[in-house]
Amino acid sequence: MLNCKELSEQASDYIDKNLSFLERVQFRLHIMMCKHCHRFVEQLTVTVNATKTLKPKPMSEQDIETQANKMRVERNSKIP
């Protein structure tokens, strides 16, 4: 039987239907008995489904350069 940590590591594969039959059975047994993991998988499923509906916003060359500069400044501010 899976423990909670193992389940959380396999949750994305479960949602994407990338687990074997035995792994799916073990996963389902765990979420039937563990309300915390059941809630986690429900919330992750909602999040995954919501992000699938998002469309990427096109960025201009200027937007890309501005974002790159912000990232450089942030990275450099963390270097002692």
mmJSON file of the N, C-alpha and C atoms, coordinates in Angstrom:
{"data_MODEL":{"atom_site":{
"group_PDB":["ATOM","ATOM","ATOM","ATOM","ATOM","ATOM","ATOM","ATOM","ATOM","ATOM","ATOM","ATOM","ATOM","ATOM","ATOM","ATOM","ATOM","ATOM","ATOM","ATOM","ATOM","ATOM","ATOM","ATOM","ATOM","ATOM","ATOM","ATOM","ATOM","ATOM","ATOM","ATOM","ATOM","ATOM","ATOM","ATOM","ATOM","ATOM","ATOM","ATOM","ATOM","ATOM","ATOM","ATOM","ATOM","ATOM","ATOM","ATOM","ATOM","ATOM","ATOM","ATOM","ATOM","ATOM","ATOM","ATOM","ATOM","ATOM","ATOM","ATOM","ATOM","ATOM","ATOM","ATOM","ATOM","ATOM","ATOM","ATOM","ATOM","ATOM","ATOM","ATOM","ATOM","ATOM","ATOM","ATOM","ATOM","ATOM","ATOM","ATOM","ATOM","ATOM","ATOM","ATOM","ATOM","ATOM","ATOM","ATOM","ATOM","ATOM","ATOM","ATOM","ATOM","ATOM","ATOM","ATOM","ATOM","ATOM","ATOM","ATOM","ATOM","ATOM","ATOM","ATOM","ATOM","ATOM","ATOM","ATOM","ATOM","ATOM","ATOM","ATOM","ATOM","ATOM","ATOM","ATOM","ATOM","ATOM","ATOM","ATOM","ATOM","ATOM","ATOM","ATOM","ATOM","ATOM","ATOM","ATOM","ATOM","ATOM","ATOM","ATOM","ATOM","ATOM","ATOM","ATOM","ATOM","ATOM","ATOM","ATOM","ATOM","ATOM","ATOM","ATOM","ATOM","ATOM","ATOM","ATOM","ATOM","ATOM","ATOM","ATOM","ATOM","ATOM","ATOM","ATOM","ATOM","ATOM","ATOM","ATOM","ATOM","ATOM","ATOM","ATOM","ATOM","ATOM","ATOM","ATOM","ATOM","ATOM","ATOM","ATOM","ATOM","ATOM","ATOM","ATOM","ATOM","ATOM","ATOM","ATOM","ATOM","ATOM","ATOM","ATOM","ATOM","ATOM","ATOM","ATOM","ATOM","ATOM","ATOM","ATOM","ATOM","ATOM","ATOM","ATOM","ATOM","ATOM","ATOM","ATOM","ATOM","ATOM","ATOM","ATOM","ATOM","ATOM","ATOM","ATOM","ATOM","ATOM","ATOM","ATOM","ATOM","ATOM","ATOM","ATOM","ATOM","ATOM","ATOM","ATOM","ATOM","ATOM","ATOM","ATOM","ATOM","ATOM","ATOM","ATOM","ATOM","ATOM","ATOM","ATOM","ATOM","ATOM","ATOM","ATOM","ATOM","ATOM","ATOM","ATOM"],
"id":[1,2,3,4,5,6,7,8,9,10,11,12,13,14,15,16,17,18,19,20,21,22,23,24,25,26,27,28,29,30,31,32,33,34,35,36,37,38,39,40,41,42,43,44,45,46,47,48,49,50,51,52,53,54,55,56,57,58,59,60,61,62,63,64,65,66,67,68,69,70,71,72,73,74,75,76,77,78,79,80,81,82,83,84,85,86,87,88,89,90,91,92,93,94,95,96,97,98,99,100,101,102,103,104,105,106,107,108,109,110,111,112,113,114,115,116,117,118,119,120,121,122,123,124,125,126,127,128,129,130,131,132,133,134,135,136,137,138,139,140,141,142,143,144,145,146,147,148,149,150,151,152,153,154,155,156,157,158,159,160,161,162,163,164,165,166,167,168,169,170,171,172,173,174,175,176,177,178,179,180,181,182,183,184,185,186,187,188,189,190,191,192,193,194,195,196,197,198,199,200,201,202,203,204,205,206,207,208,209,210,211,212,213,214,215,216,217,218,219,220,221,222,223,224,225,226,227,228,229,230,231,232,233,234,235,236,237,238,239,240],
"type_symbol":["N","C","C","N","C","C","N","C","C","N","C","C","N","C","C","N","C","C","N","C","C","N","C","C","N","C","C","N","C","C","N","C","C","N","C","C","N","C","C","N","C","C","N","C","C","N","C","C","N","C","C","N","C","C","N","C","C","N","C","C","N","C","C","N","C","C","N","C","C","N","C","C","N","C","C","N","C","C","N","C","C","N","C","C","N","C","C","N","C","C","N","C","C","N","C","C","N","C","C","N","C","C","N","C","C","N","C","C","N","C","C","N","C","C","N","C","C","N","C","C","N","C","C","N","C","C","N","C","C","N","C","C","N","C","C","N","C","C","N","C","C","N","C","C","N","C","C","N","C","C","N","C","C","N","C","C","N","C","C","N","C","C","N","C","C","N","C","C","N","C","C","N","C","C","N","C","C","N","C","C","N","C","C","N","C","C","N","C","C","N","C","C","N","C","C","N","C","C","N","C","C","N","C","C","N","C","C","N","C","C","N","C","C","N","C","C","N","C","C","N","C","C","N","C","C","N","C","C","N","C","C","N","C","C","N","C","C","N","C","C"],
"label_atom_id":["N","CA","C","N","CA","C","N","CA","C","N","CA","C","N","CA","C","N","CA","C","N","CA","C","N","CA","C","N","CA","C","N","CA","C","N","CA","C","N","CA","C","N","CA","C","N","CA","C","N","CA","C","N","CA","C","N","CA","C","N","CA","C","N","CA","C","N","CA","C","N","CA","C","N","CA","C","N","CA","C","N","CA","C","N","CA","C","N","CA","C","N","CA","C","N","CA","C","N","CA","C","N","CA","C","N","CA","C","N","CA","C","N","CA","C","N","CA","C","N","CA","C","N","CA","C","N","CA","C","N","CA","C","N","CA","C","N","CA","C","N","CA","C","N","CA","C","N","CA","C","N","CA","C","N","CA","C","N","CA","C","N","CA","C","N","CA","C","N","CA","C","N","CA","C","N","CA","C","N","CA","C","N","CA","C","N","CA","C","N","CA","C","N","CA","C","N","CA","C","N","CA","C","N","CA","C","N","CA","C","N","CA","C","N","CA","C","N","CA","C","N","CA","C","N","CA","C","N","CA","C","N","CA","C","N","CA","C","N","CA","C","N","CA","C","N","CA","C","N","CA","C","N","CA","C","N","CA","C","N","CA","C","N","CA","C","N","CA","C","N","CA","C","N","CA","C","N","CA","C"],
"label_alt_id":[null,null,null,null,null,null,null,null,null,null,null,null,null,null,null,null,null,null,null,null,null,null,null,null,null,null,null,null,null,null,null,null,null,null,null,null,null,null,null,null,null,null,null,null,null,null,null,null,null,null,null,null,null,null,null,null,null,null,null,null,null,null,null,null,null,null,null,null,null,null,null,null,null,null,null,null,null,null,null,null,null,null,null,null,null,null,null,null,null,null,null,null,null,null,null,null,null,null,null,null,null,null,null,null,null,null,null,null,null,null,null,null,null,null,null,null,null,null,null,null,null,null,null,null,null,null,null,null,null,null,null,null,null,null,null,null,null,null,null,null,null,null,null,null,null,null,null,null,null,null,null,null,null,null,null,null,null,null,null,null,null,null,null,null,null,null,null,null,null,null,null,null,null,null,null,null,null,null,null,null,null,null,null,null,null,null,null,null,null,null,null,null,null,null,null,null,null,null,null,null,null,null,null,null,null,null,null,null,null,null,null,null,null,null,null,null,null,null,null,null,null,null,null,null,null,null,null,null,null,null,null,null,null,null,null,null,null,null,null,null],
"label_comp_id":["MET","MET","MET","LEU","LEU","LEU","ASN","ASN","ASN","CYS","CYS","CYS","LYS","LYS","LYS","GLU","GLU","GLU","LEU","LEU","LEU","SER","SER","SER","GLU","GLU","GLU","GLN","GLN","GLN","ALA","ALA","ALA","SER","SER","SER","ASP","ASP","ASP","TYR","TYR","TYR","ILE","ILE","ILE","ASP","ASP","ASP","LYS","LYS","LYS","ASN","ASN","ASN","LEU","LEU","LEU","SER","SER","SER","PHE","PHE","PHE","LEU","LEU","LEU","GLU","GLU","GLU","ARG","ARG","ARG","VAL","VAL","VAL","GLN","GLN","GLN","PHE","PHE","PHE","ARG","ARG","ARG","LEU","LEU","LEU","HIS","HIS","HIS","ILE","ILE","ILE","MET","MET","MET","MET","MET","MET","CYS","CYS","CYS","LYS","LYS","LYS","HIS","HIS","HIS","CYS","CYS","CYS","HIS","HIS","HIS","ARG","ARG","ARG","PHE","PHE","PHE","VAL","VAL","VAL","GLU","GLU","GLU","GLN","GLN","GLN","LEU","LEU","LEU","THR","THR","THR","VAL","VAL","VAL","THR","THR","THR","VAL","VAL","VAL","ASN","ASN","ASN","ALA","ALA","ALA","THR","THR","THR","LYS","LYS","LYS","THR","THR","THR","LEU","LEU","LEU","LYS","LYS","LYS","PRO","PRO","PRO","LYS","LYS","LYS","PRO","PRO","PRO","MET","MET","MET","SER","SER","SER","GLU","GLU","GLU","GLN","GLN","GLN","ASP","ASP","ASP","ILE","ILE","ILE","GLU","GLU","GLU","THR","THR","THR","GLN","GLN","GLN","ALA","ALA","ALA","ASN","ASN","ASN","LYS","LYS","LYS","MET","MET","MET","ARG","ARG","ARG","VAL","VAL","VAL","GLU","GLU","GLU","ARG","ARG","ARG","ASN","ASN","ASN","SER","SER","SER","LYS","LYS","LYS","ILE","ILE","ILE","PRO","PRO","PRO"],
"label_asym_id":["A","A","A","A","A","A","A","A","A","A","A","A","A","A","A","A","A","A","A","A","A","A","A","A","A","A","A","A","A","A","A","A","A","A","A","A","A","A","A","A","A","A","A","A","A","A","A","A","A","A","A","A","A","A","A","A","A","A","A","A","A","A","A","A","A","A","A","A","A","A","A","A","A","A","A","A","A","A","A","A","A","A","A","A","A","A","A","A","A","A","A","A","A","A","A","A","A","A","A","A","A","A","A","A","A","A","A","A","A","A","A","A","A","A","A","A","A","A","A","A","A","A","A","A","A","A","A","A","A","A","A","A","A","A","A","A","A","A","A","A","A","A","A","A","A","A","A","A","A","A","A","A","A","A","A","A","A","A","A","A","A","A","A","A","A","A","A","A","A","A","A","A","A","A","A","A","A","A","A","A","A","A","A","A","A","A","A","A","A","A","A","A","A","A","A","A","A","A","A","A","A","A","A","A","A","A","A","A","A","A","A","A","A","A","A","A","A","A","A","A","A","A","A","A","A","A","A","A","A","A","A","A","A","A","A","A","A","A","A","A"],
"label_entity_id":["1","1","1","1","1","1","1","1","1","1","1","1","1","1","1","1","1","1","1","1","1","1","1","1","1","1","1","1","1","1","1","1","1","1","1","1","1","1","1","1","1","1","1","1","1","1","1","1","1","1","1","1","1","1","1","1","1","1","1","1","1","1","1","1","1","1","1","1","1","1","1","1","1","1","1","1","1","1","1","1","1","1","1","1","1","1","1","1","1","1","1","1","1","1","1","1","1","1","1","1","1","1","1","1","1","1","1","1","1","1","1","1","1","1","1","1","1","1","1","1","1","1","1","1","1","1","1","1","1","1","1","1","1","1","1","1","1","1","1","1","1","1","1","1","1","1","1","1","1","1","1","1","1","1","1","1","1","1","1","1","1","1","1","1","1","1","1","1","1","1","1","1","1","1","1","1","1","1","1","1","1","1","1","1","1","1","1","1","1","1","1","1","1","1","1","1","1","1","1","1","1","1","1","1","1","1","1","1","1","1","1","1","1","1","1","1","1","1","1","1","1","1","1","1","1","1","1","1","1","1","1","1","1","1","1","1","1","1","1","1"],
"label_seq_id":[1,1,1,2,2,2,3,3,3,4,4,4,5,5,5,6,6,6,7,7,7,8,8,8,9,9,9,10,10,10,11,11,11,12,12,12,13,13,13,14,14,14,15,15,15,16,16,16,17,17,17,18,18,18,19,19,19,20,20,20,21,21,21,22,22,22,23,23,23,24,24,24,25,25,25,26,26,26,27,27,27,28,28,28,29,29,29,30,30,30,31,31,31,32,32,32,33,33,33,34,34,34,35,35,35,36,36,36,37,37,37,38,38,38,39,39,39,40,40,40,41,41,41,42,42,42,43,43,43,44,44,44,45,45,45,46,46,46,47,47,47,48,48,48,49,49,49,50,50,50,51,51,51,52,52,52,53,53,53,54,54,54,55,55,55,56,56,56,57,57,57,58,58,58,59,59,59,60,60,60,61,61,61,62,62,62,63,63,63,64,64,64,65,65,65,66,66,66,67,67,67,68,68,68,69,69,69,70,70,70,71,71,71,72,72,72,73,73,73,74,74,74,75,75,75,76,76,76,77,77,77,78,78,78,79,79,79,80,80,80],
"pdbx_PDB_ins_code":[null,null,null,null,null,null,null,null,null,null,null,null,null,null,null,null,null,null,null,null,null,null,null,null,null,null,null,null,null,null,null,null,null,null,null,null,null,null,null,null,null,null,null,null,null,null,null,null,null,null,null,null,null,null,null,null,null,null,null,null,null,null,null,null,null,null,null,null,null,null,null,null,null,null,null,null,null,null,null,null,null,null,null,null,null,null,null,null,null,null,null,null,null,null,null,null,null,null,null,null,null,null,null,null,null,null,null,null,null,null,null,null,null,null,null,null,null,null,null,null,null,null,null,null,null,null,null,null,null,null,null,null,null,null,null,null,null,null,null,null,null,null,null,null,null,null,null,null,null,null,null,null,null,null,null,null,null,null,null,null,null,null,null,null,null,null,null,null,null,null,null,null,null,null,null,null,null,null,null,null,null,null,null,null,null,null,null,null,null,null,null,null,null,null,null,null,null,null,null,null,null,null,null,null,null,null,null,null,null,null,null,null,null,null,null,null,null,null,null,null,null,null,null,null,null,null,null,null,null,null,null,null,null,null,null,null,null,null,null,null],
"Cartn_x":[0.844,0.0,0.886,0.442,1.18,1.073,2.125,1.993,1.661,1.399,0.955,2.01,3.266,4.335,4.401,4.33,4.364,3.159,2.004,0.811,0.987,1.511,1.676,2.662,3.649,4.614,3.991,2.964,2.327,1.032,0.612,-0.692,-0.83,0.185,0.103,-0.022,0.741,0.645,-0.74,-1.334,-2.683,-3.683,-3.597,-4.522,-4.333,-3.085,-2.782,-2.957,-3.388,-3.619,-2.339,-1.245,0.045,0.508,-0.414,-0.063,-0.511,0.204,-0.196,-1.478,-2.075,-3.292,-3.063,-1.987,-1.69,-1.445,-0.724,-0.475,-1.772,-2.677,-3.977,-4.792,-4.77,-5.512,-4.967,-3.642,-3.024,-3.354,-3.311,-3.608,-5.048,-5.98,-7.394,-7.696,-7.049,-7.24,-6.815,-5.685,-5.193,-6.154,-6.602,-7.471,-8.866,-9.237,-10.501,-10.377,-9.169,-8.969,-8.395,-7.829,-7.148,-7.841,-8.576,-9.343,-8.436,-7.244,-6.328,-5.803,-5.413,-4.934,-6.075,-7.247,-8.419,-8.659,-8.612,-8.806,-7.677,-6.439,-5.297,-5.483,-5.893,-6.069,-7.225,-8.294,-9.403,-8.947,-8.191,-7.717,-6.731,-5.852,-4.894,-5.613,-6.632,-7.408,-8.089,-8.662,-9.3,-8.257,-7.102,-6.04,-5.562,-5.317,-4.855,-5.893,-7.145,-8.205,-8.356,-8.199,-8.312,-7.167,-5.969,-4.828,-4.875,-5.559,-5.687,-6.516,-7.378,-8.23,-7.558,-6.402,-5.711,-5.009,-5.044,-4.358,-3.142,-1.984,-0.818,-0.999,-0.539,-0.626,0.599,0.382,1.528,2.344,3.66,4.541,5.33,5.439,6.248,7.726,8.599,10.036,10.397,9.74,10.003,9.574,8.415,7.949,8.933,9.434,10.391,11.672,12.164,13.402,13.21,12.049,11.75,11.731,11.08,11.007,12.385,13.18,14.536,15.376,15.244,15.989,15.573,14.283,13.799,14.385,14.437,14.98,16.476,17.204,18.641,18.877,18.096,18.236,17.947,16.889,16.535,17.624,18.135,19.193,20.443,20.817,22.022,21.877,20.651,20.443,20.589,20.49,20.621,22.049,22.917,24.334,25.049,25.721,26.391,27.588],
"Cartn_y":[-1.184,0.0,1.243,2.254,3.509,4.283,5.018,5.98,7.342,8.332,9.633,10.3,10.186,10.793,10.152,8.837,8.139,8.533,8.639,9.035,10.426,11.36,12.726,12.756,11.866,11.802,11.217,10.405,9.763,10.448,11.494,12.104,12.632,13.295,13.818,12.686,11.621,10.472,9.835,9.8,9.261,10.105,11.408,12.309,12.197,12.065,11.963,10.542,9.629,8.22,7.537,7.798,7.207,6.15,5.586,4.535,3.182,2.15,0.799,0.427,-0.689,-1.139,-1.321,-1.999,-2.241,-0.928,-0.012,1.286,2.061,2.006,2.681,2.076,0.753,0.085,0.521,0.507,0.931,2.396,3.21,4.635,4.826,4.168,4.308,3.776,2.678,2.155,3.188,3.825,4.815,5.998,6.541,7.721,7.381,6.113,5.712,5.721,5.492,5.392,6.662,7.553,8.732,9.996,10.642,11.821,12.969,13.066,14.149,13.978,12.773,12.509,12.599,12.162,12.275,13.746,14.603,16.03,16.601,16.169,16.634,16.299,15.064,14.647,15.409,15.638,16.435,17.844,18.469,19.835,19.889,18.9,18.859,18.665,17.833,17.603,18.889,19.629,20.907,21.87,21.932,22.834,22.451,21.161,20.696,21.009,20.729,20.995,22.485,23.309,24.761,25.291,24.794,25.292,24.824,23.74,23.281,24.243,25.032,25.96,27.299,27.546,28.822,28.883,30.035,30.266,31.155,30.821,31.672,33.05,34.063,35.427,35.689,36.123,36.424,37.569,37.455,38.487,39.126,40.44,41.144,40.971,41.302,41.243,42.143,43.296,44.228,43.616,42.942,42.277,41.199,40.438,39.372,39.961,41.02,41.654,42.257,42.882,43.447,42.364,41.249,40.143,39.544,39.391,38.861,39.773,41.077,42.023,41.916,41.795,41.633,40.375,39.296,38.037,38.165,38.88,39.089,39.885,40.956,41.787,40.962,40.172,39.339,38.319,37.664,36.683,37.34,38.488,39.185,39.715,40.033,40.531,39.414,38.176,37.034,36.548,37.007,36.606,37.497,36.898,37.719,38.466],
"Cartn_z":[0.0,0.0,0.0,-0.719,-0.801,0.507,0.837,1.921,1.3,2.119,1.614,0.737,1.1,0.304,-1.081,-1.139,-2.425,-3.287,-2.642,-3.386,-3.983,-3.187,-3.705,-4.873,-4.872,-5.969,-7.236,-7.085,-8.24,-8.68,-7.974,-8.228,-9.66,-10.165,-11.536,-12.547,-12.338,-13.244,-13.171,-11.998,-11.843,-12.638,-12.472,-13.178,-14.686,-15.118,-16.555,-17.098,-16.235,-16.609,-17.102,-16.378,-16.723,-15.721,-14.949,-13.991,-14.53,-14.126,-14.498,-13.74,-14.119,-13.457,-11.96,-11.582,-10.167,-9.426,-10.032,-9.397,-9.187,-10.18,-10.045,-8.906,-8.797,-7.722,-6.368,-6.211,-4.946,-4.646,-5.671,-5.516,-5.041,-5.708,-5.356,-3.955,-3.577,-2.221,-1.187,-1.445,-0.49,-0.383,-1.53,-1.43,-0.886,-0.931,-0.309,1.216,1.716,3.164,3.786,2.987,3.523,3.015,3.899,3.471,3.051,3.636,3.284,1.856,1.515,0.156,-0.849,-0.448,-1.321,-1.674,-0.66,-0.871,-1.742,-1.493,-2.28,-3.761,-4.05,-5.446,-6.089,-5.344,-5.883,-6.232,-5.33,-5.571,-6.728,-6.813,-7.909,-9.239,-9.254,-10.478,-10.939,-10.019,-10.367,-10.935,-10.307,-10.768,-12.162,-12.381,-13.69,-14.762,-14.478,-15.464,-15.739,-14.712,-14.899,-15.763,-15.536,-16.31,-17.758,-18.034,-19.423,-20.257,-19.61,-20.34,-20.597,-19.971,-20.143,-21.491,-22.083,-23.348,-23.069,-23.639,-23.403,-24.039,-23.326,-23.838,-24.72,-25.951,-26.813,-26.211,-26.305,-25.77,-26.905,-26.843,-27.831,-27.468,-28.399,-28.122,-26.952,-26.86,-25.76,-24.426,-24.398,-23.171,-22.739,-23.69,-23.382,-22.806,-23.423,-22.94,-21.552,-21.319,-20.002,-18.938,-19.231,-18.273,-18.019,-19.08,-18.937,-18.052,-18.215,-17.378,-15.92,-15.664,-14.292,-13.655,-14.43,-13.906,-13.624,-14.5,-14.269,-12.991,-12.807,-11.613,-10.365,-10.405,-9.252,-8.95,-9.992,-9.803,-9.223,-9.756,-9.282,-7.861,-7.457,-6.099,-5.056,-5.494,-4.572,-4.444,-5.335,-5.294,-4.297,-3.291,-2.255,-2.804],
"occupancy":[1.0,1.0,1.0,1.0,1.0,1.0,1.0,1.0,1.0,1.0,1.0,1.0,1.0,1.0,1.0,1.0,1.0,1.0,1.0,1.0,1.0,1.0,1.0,1.0,1.0,1.0,1.0,1.0,1.0,1.0,1.0,1.0,1.0,1.0,1.0,1.0,1.0,1.0,1.0,1.0,1.0,1.0,1.0,1.0,1.0,1.0,1.0,1.0,1.0,1.0,1.0,1.0,1.0,1.0,1.0,1.0,1.0,1.0,1.0,1.0,1.0,1.0,1.0,1.0,1.0,1.0,1.0,1.0,1.0,1.0,1.0,1.0,1.0,1.0,1.0,1.0,1.0,1.0,1.0,1.0,1.0,1.0,1.0,1.0,1.0,1.0,1.0,1.0,1.0,1.0,1.0,1.0,1.0,1.0,1.0,1.0,1.0,1.0,1.0,1.0,1.0,1.0,1.0,1.0,1.0,1.0,1.0,1.0,1.0,1.0,1.0,1.0,1.0,1.0,1.0,1.0,1.0,1.0,1.0,1.0,1.0,1.0,1.0,1.0,1.0,1.0,1.0,1.0,1.0,1.0,1.0,1.0,1.0,1.0,1.0,1.0,1.0,1.0,1.0,1.0,1.0,1.0,1.0,1.0,1.0,1.0,1.0,1.0,1.0,1.0,1.0,1.0,1.0,1.0,1.0,1.0,1.0,1.0,1.0,1.0,1.0,1.0,1.0,1.0,1.0,1.0,1.0,1.0,1.0,1.0,1.0,1.0,1.0,1.0,1.0,1.0,1.0,1.0,1.0,1.0,1.0,1.0,1.0,1.0,1.0,1.0,1.0,1.0,1.0,1.0,1.0,1.0,1.0,1.0,1.0,1.0,1.0,1.0,1.0,1.0,1.0,1.0,1.0,1.0,1.0,1.0,1.0,1.0,1.0,1.0,1.0,1.0,1.0,1.0,1.0,1.0,1.0,1.0,1.0,1.0,1.0,1.0,1.0,1.0,1.0,1.0,1.0,1.0,1.0,1.0,1.0,1.0,1.0,1.0,1.0,1.0,1.0,1.0,1.0,1.0],
"B_iso_or_equiv":[0.0,0.0,0.0,0.0,0.0,0.0,0.0,0.0,0.0,0.0,0.0,0.0,0.0,0.0,0.0,0.0,0.0,0.0,0.0,0.0,0.0,0.0,0.0,0.0,0.0,0.0,0.0,0.0,0.0,0.0,0.0,0.0,0.0,0.0,0.0,0.0,0.0,0.0,0.0,0.0,0.0,0.0,0.0,0.0,0.0,0.0,0.0,0.0,0.0,0.0,0.0,0.0,0.0,0.0,0.0,0.0,0.0,0.0,0.0,0.0,0.0,0.0,0.0,0.0,0.0,0.0,0.0,0.0,0.0,0.0,0.0,0.0,0.0,0.0,0.0,0.0,0.0,0.0,0.0,0.0,0.0,0.0,0.0,0.0,0.0,0.0,0.0,0.0,0.0,0.0,0.0,0.0,0.0,0.0,0.0,0.0,0.0,0.0,0.0,0.0,0.0,0.0,0.0,0.0,0.0,0.0,0.0,0.0,0.0,0.0,0.0,0.0,0.0,0.0,0.0,0.0,0.0,0.0,0.0,0.0,0.0,0.0,0.0,0.0,0.0,0.0,0.0,0.0,0.0,0.0,0.0,0.0,0.0,0.0,0.0,0.0,0.0,0.0,0.0,0.0,0.0,0.0,0.0,0.0,0.0,0.0,0.0,0.0,0.0,0.0,0.0,0.0,0.0,0.0,0.0,0.0,0.0,0.0,0.0,0.0,0.0,0.0,0.0,0.0,0.0,0.0,0.0,0.0,0.0,0.0,0.0,0.0,0.0,0.0,0.0,0.0,0.0,0.0,0.0,0.0,0.0,0.0,0.0,0.0,0.0,0.0,0.0,0.0,0.0,0.0,0.0,0.0,0.0,0.0,0.0,0.0,0.0,0.0,0.0,0.0,0.0,0.0,0.0,0.0,0.0,0.0,0.0,0.0,0.0,0.0,0.0,0.0,0.0,0.0,0.0,0.0,0.0,0.0,0.0,0.0,0.0,0.0,0.0,0.0,0.0,0.0,0.0,0.0,0.0,0.0,0.0,0.0,0.0,0.0,0.0,0.0,0.0,0.0,0.0,0.0],
"pdbx_formal_charge":[null,null,null,null,null,null,null,null,null,null,null,null,null,null,null,null,null,null,null,null,null,null,null,null,null,null,null,null,null,null,null,null,null,null,null,null,null,null,null,null,null,null,null,null,null,null,null,null,null,null,null,null,null,null,null,null,null,null,null,null,null,null,null,null,null,null,null,null,null,null,null,null,null,null,null,null,null,null,null,null,null,null,null,null,null,null,null,null,null,null,null,null,null,null,null,null,null,null,null,null,null,null,null,null,null,null,null,null,null,null,null,null,null,null,null,null,null,null,null,null,null,null,null,null,null,null,null,null,null,null,null,null,null,null,null,null,null,null,null,null,null,null,null,null,null,null,null,null,null,null,null,null,null,null,null,null,null,null,null,null,null,null,null,null,null,null,null,null,null,null,null,null,null,null,null,null,null,null,null,null,null,null,null,null,null,null,null,null,null,null,null,null,null,null,null,null,null,null,null,null,null,null,null,null,null,null,null,null,null,null,null,null,null,null,null,null,null,null,null,null,null,null,null,null,null,null,null,null,null,null,null,null,null,null,null,null,null,null,null,null],
"auth_seq_id":[1,1,1,2,2,2,3,3,3,4,4,4,5,5,5,6,6,6,7,7,7,8,8,8,9,9,9,10,10,10,11,11,11,12,12,12,13,13,13,14,14,14,15,15,15,16,16,16,17,17,17,18,18,18,19,19,19,20,20,20,21,21,21,22,22,22,23,23,23,24,24,24,25,25,25,26,26,26,27,27,27,28,28,28,29,29,29,30,30,30,31,31,31,32,32,32,33,33,33,34,34,34,35,35,35,36,36,36,37,37,37,38,38,38,39,39,39,40,40,40,41,41,41,42,42,42,43,43,43,44,44,44,45,45,45,46,46,46,47,47,47,48,48,48,49,49,49,50,50,50,51,51,51,52,52,52,53,53,53,54,54,54,55,55,55,56,56,56,57,57,57,58,58,58,59,59,59,60,60,60,61,61,61,62,62,62,63,63,63,64,64,64,65,65,65,66,66,66,67,67,67,68,68,68,69,69,69,70,70,70,71,71,71,72,72,72,73,73,73,74,74,74,75,75,75,76,76,76,77,77,77,78,78,78,79,79,79,80,80,80],
"auth_comp_id":["MET","MET","MET","LEU","LEU","LEU","ASN","ASN","ASN","CYS","CYS","CYS","LYS","LYS","LYS","GLU","GLU","GLU","LEU","LEU","LEU","SER","SER","SER","GLU","GLU","GLU","GLN","GLN","GLN","ALA","ALA","ALA","SER","SER","SER","ASP","ASP","ASP","TYR","TYR","TYR","ILE","ILE","ILE","ASP","ASP","ASP","LYS","LYS","LYS","ASN","ASN","ASN","LEU","LEU","LEU","SER","SER","SER","PHE","PHE","PHE","LEU","LEU","LEU","GLU","GLU","GLU","ARG","ARG","ARG","VAL","VAL","VAL","GLN","GLN","GLN","PHE","PHE","PHE","ARG","ARG","ARG","LEU","LEU","LEU","HIS","HIS","HIS","ILE","ILE","ILE","MET","MET","MET","MET","MET","MET","CYS","CYS","CYS","LYS","LYS","LYS","HIS","HIS","HIS","CYS","CYS","CYS","HIS","HIS","HIS","ARG","ARG","ARG","PHE","PHE","PHE","VAL","VAL","VAL","GLU","GLU","GLU","GLN","GLN","GLN","LEU","LEU","LEU","THR","THR","THR","VAL","VAL","VAL","THR","THR","THR","VAL","VAL","VAL","ASN","ASN","ASN","ALA","ALA","ALA","THR","THR","THR","LYS","LYS","LYS","THR","THR","THR","LEU","LEU","LEU","LYS","LYS","LYS","PRO","PRO","PRO","LYS","LYS","LYS","PRO","PRO","PRO","MET","MET","MET","SER","SER","SER","GLU","GLU","GLU","GLN","GLN","GLN","ASP","ASP","ASP","ILE","ILE","ILE","GLU","GLU","GLU","THR","THR","THR","GLN","GLN","GLN","ALA","ALA","ALA","ASN","ASN","ASN","LYS","LYS","LYS","MET","MET","MET","ARG","ARG","ARG","VAL","VAL","VAL","GLU","GLU","GLU","ARG","ARG","ARG","ASN","ASN","ASN","SER","SER","SER","LYS","LYS","LYS","ILE","ILE","ILE","PRO","PRO","PRO"],
"auth_asym_id":["A","A","A","A","A","A","A","A","A","A","A","A","A","A","A","A","A","A","A","A","A","A","A","A","A","A","A","A","A","A","A","A","A","A","A","A","A","A","A","A","A","A","A","A","A","A","A","A","A","A","A","A","A","A","A","A","A","A","A","A","A","A","A","A","A","A","A","A","A","A","A","A","A","A","A","A","A","A","A","A","A","A","A","A","A","A","A","A","A","A","A","A","A","A","A","A","A","A","A","A","A","A","A","A","A","A","A","A","A","A","A","A","A","A","A","A","A","A","A","A","A","A","A","A","A","A","A","A","A","A","A","A","A","A","A","A","A","A","A","A","A","A","A","A","A","A","A","A","A","A","A","A","A","A","A","A","A","A","A","A","A","A","A","A","A","A","A","A","A","A","A","A","A","A","A","A","A","A","A","A","A","A","A","A","A","A","A","A","A","A","A","A","A","A","A","A","A","A","A","A","A","A","A","A","A","A","A","A","A","A","A","A","A","A","A","A","A","A","A","A","A","A","A","A","A","A","A","A","A","A","A","A","A","A","A","A","A","A","A","A"],
"auth_atom_id":["N","CA","C","N","CA","C","N","CA","C","N","CA","C","N","CA","C","N","CA","C","N","CA","C","N","CA","C","N","CA","C","N","CA","C","N","CA","C","N","CA","C","N","CA","C","N","CA","C","N","CA","C","N","CA","C","N","CA","C","N","CA","C","N","CA","C","N","CA","C","N","CA","C","N","CA","C","N","CA","C","N","CA","C","N","CA","C","N","CA","C","N","CA","C","N","CA","C","N","CA","C","N","CA","C","N","CA","C","N","CA","C","N","CA","C","N","CA","C","N","CA","C","N","CA","C","N","CA","C","N","CA","C","N","CA","C","N","CA","C","N","CA","C","N","CA","C","N","CA","C","N","CA","C","N","CA","C","N","CA","C","N","CA","C","N","CA","C","N","CA","C","N","CA","C","N","CA","C","N","CA","C","N","CA","C","N","CA","C","N","CA","C","N","CA","C","N","CA","C","N","CA","C","N","CA","C","N","CA","C","N","CA","C","N","CA","C","N","CA","C","N","CA","C","N","CA","C","N","CA","C","N","CA","C","N","CA","C","N","CA","C","N","CA","C","N","CA","C","N","CA","C","N","CA","C","N","CA","C","N","CA","C","N","CA","C","N","CA","C","N","CA","C","N","CA","C","N","CA","C"],
"pdbx_PDB_model_num":[1,1,1,1,1,1,1,1,1,1,1,1,1,1,1,1,1,1,1,1,1,1,1,1,1,1,1,1,1,1,1,1,1,1,1,1,1,1,1,1,1,1,1,1,1,1,1,1,1,1,1,1,1,1,1,1,1,1,1,1,1,1,1,1,1,1,1,1,1,1,1,1,1,1,1,1,1,1,1,1,1,1,1,1,1,1,1,1,1,1,1,1,1,1,1,1,1,1,1,1,1,1,1,1,1,1,1,1,1,1,1,1,1,1,1,1,1,1,1,1,1,1,1,1,1,1,1,1,1,1,1,1,1,1,1,1,1,1,1,1,1,1,1,1,1,1,1,1,1,1,1,1,1,1,1,1,1,1,1,1,1,1,1,1,1,1,1,1,1,1,1,1,1,1,1,1,1,1,1,1,1,1,1,1,1,1,1,1,1,1,1,1,1,1,1,1,1,1,1,1,1,1,1,1,1,1,1,1,1,1,1,1,1,1,1,1,1,1,1,1,1,1,1,1,1,1,1,1,1,1,1,1,1,1,1,1,1,1,1,1]
}}}
